[in-house]
């Protein structure tokens, strides 16, 4: 539903999601509390790995009742060149 683009890596991360599930009449909107939560890690294999993780809030409906809460999300995507960097077994 909404995204944030890191000015350092140029990677785009989702920061707002809608989760719907009909069996339990679930309709939730989950949103990052702070978009700028990218973490960059250098790997021994010679490439830098970036990921997004952070606190979230949730609002919506579950089984016909209004619900709200807090949570945590982690978005991991391997680097574009990881298949070229990792030796095959």
N, C-alpha and C positions, 0 to 999 in steps of 0.2 A: 504494500500500500504506500510505503514511503521508503526512501533510501538515503544514505549518506555516502559521499565519496571522500576518501582520505586524500588530503592534499599532499601527503608524503609518498604514498604508494600508488595512488590513482585507482585503488580498488573500491568497488561499490558494494556496500553492505545493506541488507534490509534492516530497517529499524522500527518497522511497524507491520504487524501481521494480523490477519483475521483467521480465526479457527472456527469452523462450523462442523457440527456433527449432528445429524438428524435423529438418531436413535435416542439420545439423551437430551434433545432439544437444546443443544449447546451452540452458542454464538458469542465468541469472545474476541475482543480487540486487545492485542498485546502490543505494547509500545516501549521502546527503550527510554529510560529516564534521561540519559545523556548520549547523544549520537557519537561523540568523539571518544570512542573507547577501543581503538585499534591497538593491538600489541604486536610488535615486530620482534622476531627471534632469529638470531643467526644460528645456522645449523653447521655441524661439523662436516656435512657433505658438500659444502660450498655454495649453498643458496640461502636466501633469507626467506623466512616464512612469516606471513602476517595473518593475524586472525582478529576477530572482533568478539569481545565478551563484556557483559555488564548486566546491571540491574534492569528489571522491566516492571511495568505495572500492567495489570489486566482488569478489564471491565467488560461486563456483558451479562449473559443469561445462561443459566444451567437448570434444566428441568423446570422451566417456567419461573424461576426465581432470579432476582438480580444478584449478581456476585461481583466481588472485586478482590484484588489481591496483589501481591508482589512476587517477583520471580527472578530468574537468572537465565540468560541465554548465552550460548557460545556458538559462533559461526566460524567454521573451519573450512577452508578451501585450499587445496595444495597449490603451490606455485605452478604457473603455466609450464615451466621447464622442468618440473620434478621428474617426469618420466625419463628425461634425458640425463638427469643428474644422479639418479639412484642406480647403482649397478644391479644387474639382474642376477638372481641366484642360480 
